[in-house]
Amino acid sequence: MSIDTMRLPAEWEPQDWLWIGFPHDPAEWGDAVALAQEEIAAFANAVAESGQEVRLLVRDAANEARAKALISDAVTLERRTYGDVWLRDTGPLTVGRNGGYLAVRPRFNGWGGKYVMAGDETIGSELARDAGLSLDRPDWVLEGGAIDTNGAGLVLTTEQCLLNPNRNPDLSRADVEARLARDLGLSRVVWLGDGLLNDHTDGHVDNLARFVAPGTVALAEPFGDDDPNTGVYADARARLEAAGLSVAPIPSPGLITRDGRVEPASYANFLIANSIVAVPTFGLPQDEDAVAAIDALFPDRTAVGLPMGAVLAGGGGFHCASMQMPARALR
């Protein structure tokens, strides 16, 4: 297949609907599960009430009943078998091909074998099937949150994740670049270094740096002398600028800990929907500045700040817990 017939759309392009995963496993979430469910429901409500279809996945009858008590009538529930809620990593990557769409779902190995849960390897295929998409299953490991594209063949990723031996130990940097081109039409890779400290995903780029326009990337500036990611941000900025990209600064949450462990908190884990941008907030003084900074980057959308502290306890954020279906009108 020629790569010039394939294109992975940017997230800001029109979407038909948004899939979101609803937390269901107390063994994973612990005491945070109830509040995480409330935060995910508020996220789903915000997108649905903006006028966009939302399909909220629930695991079982009890999970469905809990979700129904939290969501508005604008949200659609779909009962599915899935392990974790992070559909950005397990859901289908929808690629434009020859005037149509193809779902691409490479192998998934539980983020390097760390979190293997029943249903995570199959949920992407199920969602693609129900969306009426043909499915390609490339034989290499890739999570959707590990890449961020501008819709024109340029992709951001991190060495920490895509070159990690716990993913594809037999693939070189050149091999990974060749597969991104072959399977997703991503013809130019900008390699960042490490992701945020203690990111469970081994440094997914969607928690670090995000395209907000074809040549512009949102990246945090350190907050406070104890920001644990000061060096990570500086290295990412240098690499982005060396690649000829403009950097749009947004705040960093700074140092956030839970039980003595630094959390990978990030305002960059926002979700771009059709008319809003859902921005995570953490109950911090800089929350308001972060929402305002991201709002300014999307003049055709409204940034909405939504609490995400409990979702963060599960290892991800709003972007991680969702996957968009590009608009069929573009096919």
N, C-alpha and C positions, 0 to 999 in steps of 0.2 A: 504494500500500500504506500503510495507516495505521500510524504508528509505535507505537501502543499495542498492536499485535499482535506486535511484535518485541522480543527481549531477547538481548543478548550476555551469557552467563553469566560470573560471576566465576570466577577461576582456582581458588578454594578449593572450588567446588562439585564433586560427584562426577564422576569421569572414567572412561571405558571403557578408554582406552589413551593412551599418549604416543608421538608420533613424535619421533625424534631423528636428526639428521644426523651422519654419520661423515666426518671429514676425509679427502680423497683426493688433493688436488692439491699436489704439492711446489712447483710454481711459485708458488703462493699462500702456502703456509705456510713454505717454506724449511726451515731446520734444525729448526724446531719441530714438523714434521708428525708424527713418530713419537711424541713425548711428548703432543701434542694428541690423537692417536688413543687413547693410553692413558688420558688424562683423560676423554675422552668415553665410552670403554668403562666406566670406573669409575662414571661418572654413570649410564649405562644399567643397569649391574649393580645399583647401589644402589636405583634405582626398581623394577626388576623383582623383586629379592629382597625388597622390601617387600610384594610380592603384587600389584602392578599390571602389566598388560600393557605391554610396551615393544616398539615396532617401530623397529628401527634401520636407517636407510636406508644402503645401500652402493652405490657407483657402478659397479663392474665386478668381474670375477672376482678380480683381485689384491687389491682393496679388501675383498672379501668374505672372502678367506682371512685377511687381516690381522685383520679384525674377529673372525672365529671363534676366533683364537688368544687373544683378549683378553676375550671375553664369557663369561658363565655360560650354562648351558642355559636359564635363565629368559628370555633375550632372544631375540626373533624378528628375523631378518634379512630385509630386502626390498631387492632390487636395483632401483635407480631411476636415471633420468637427472636429475641436479640439478647446479647449478654450485657454489654455496656451501652451507655447512651450516646457514645461519641460517633455519631453517624457521619461526621466529616471524614472519619478515617475508615469506616466500614461500609458506607453507602456508595452508590454508583457515581463515578465521574462521567458526566455527560458531555460527549465530544461531538462537535459538528463535523459531518462528513458528507460531502457530495450533496448538499442541500437537505440532508436529514440529520438525525442524531443517532449516536451509538453509545451504549453504556460500557464503560471500561472499569473493570474491577480486578486489579492485580491481587495477588495473594495477600492475606493478612495473617500475621503470626503473633498477635497479642503484644504489639510494641516490643518486639525483640524477645518474645517468650516470657515477658514479665507478668502479663495479665491475660491469661487464656480463659475465655468464657464461652459457653455454648451459645451458638447463634451468631456470633460476630463474624464468622467466616462465610456465612450464607445469607445474611440480611441484605447485603448489597445486590446479590443476584435476584432476590425476591422483589425488592423494590424496583429494579430495572424491568423485571418481567411484568409487574403490574402497571408500570408506566408505558408498556407496549414497546419497549426498546430491545433491539437485538443486543447481545452481550458478548464482549471480548474479555477473556480471562488470561492476561499475560502471566507468564510463569516467573514472576519476580515479586518481591515484597515492596509495597508502597502504600502509605496512608495519605488520604487527601489533605490532612493538615500539615503535611511535610512540604507542600508546594503552594505557591501563590502566584497567579498569572495575571498579566495585564490584558489578556484576550488577543494579543497580537504575536504570540509565540515566545514571549519573554517570560521566564519563570524565576522566582526566588526560591532558594532552599538553603539548608544548612549542611555543612560537612558532618557535624555531629550526628545527624540523623541518617541522611542518605548514604553516607560512607561508613556507617557503623557496622562492624562485623556481625552484629546480632540481627541484621536485616538480610543483606545479600553478600556474604563473605567472599564469594567468587567473582564479584563484579568490581571492576576498577571505576575510577571517576569517568573515564571515557565511555565505559560500558553503560553506566547509569545515564549519561547524557544521550547516548544512542537510543536507549529504551524510552526515555522521555520524548524524544523526537518521533520514534517509530509508533508508540502507543497512544500518545496524547497530542502530537503535533507541536511540541514545545521545542523550538529550534535554537533558543539561546538561554543558557543557564547562568544566573548570577549566584555564585556560591558565597554564602555567608559562613561564619565560623561556628561558634557555639550558640545554642539557644539559651533561654533563661535558666538560672540556677535551679536545680531540683525539679525541672520539668520532667514528668513521668514518661513523656514521649521521646526522650533523648533529643530535645531541642527543636520541636516543630516550629517552622517559620511563622505560622499563623498566630503565634503568641509573641512574636518578636517584631516583624516588619511586614507591612501590608501595602499592596498597591492601592492607591486611591484615585489614580488617573494613569494613563498609559506610561508616562515617564516620571511619575511621582510616587514616592513610598513614604508612608507614615512610620515614624520610628520614635521611640521614647527618648526623652532626655532624663538623666538621673535626677532623683529627688532626695536631697539630703546627703550628708557625708557618708551615711551608712547604707546607701543603696547597694544591694548585693550584685546588681547587674551593670554597674558603671563601666567596667571594662568590656562587657559584651556589647553594650550600646556603642561605645567608641569604635570598636572593631567593625561592627556592622555599618556604621556611618562611613567609615573610611572605604570599605569595600563597595558600598552603594555609589558613593561619589566617584570612585575609580572606574565604575562601570558606566558613568555618564548619567546617572539618575539623580533627580532632585529629591532631597530629603525634607519632608514636612514634619516638624517636631510636634510631638504630643507629650503630655506629662507621663511620668512613671508613678505607679502607686508607692514606690519606695520599698522600704523593708516591712514586710508583713510576715508574721510567724504564726504557727499553730503547733502547740505542744513542743515549743522550742525548735521547730524546724522551719526554715525559710520556705515560704510559699511562692510558686511561680506566678504571681499576680501580674496582670497586664491589661491595660485599656485597649491594647491592639487586638484583643480577642473579640472585636465587635463583629456583628453580622450585618451585612448590607442587604436590605430587602428592597422592594420596589419603591416605597415612598418614605421609609424610615431607616435609620441605622441604629440597631440596638447596641448600646454601649454598656459594658459592665461597670458597676460601681461597687465600692467596698466600704462605704461609711467613712470616707476620709475627706479631709479638707480640700484635697486636689480633685475630687470627683467632679465638681462643678466645672473646673477649668478643663478637665479632660473632655467632658461632653461638649463644651463650647468649642474646643479646638477641633474635635472631629466633626462637629456640625459645620464649621467653616470650610471643611474640605469637601463637603457634599452640598453644593448650593441648590440642588434639585431634590434634596431629601431633608428630613428633620431628624437630628440625633436625639435619641431618647435614652436617658440613663436608667438602668434597671439593676437592682441589687443582685450580686452574684457570689457573695462570700461562701455560702453553703455549697453551691455548685463547684466552686474552686476546691473545696475540701475533697471532692471526688476525683480531682486531677485534671479538670478542664474548664471550659467556659461556654458561652453561648455559641460562638462560632464552631467549637468542637462538637457541640451537641446537635448540630443541624446540617442539612445539605439541601441545596436548592435544585429545582428542576427548571432549566432554562425554558423560556417561552417557546411554545410550539410554532408560533407565528414566524419565528426566525428560521424555521427549517426549510 
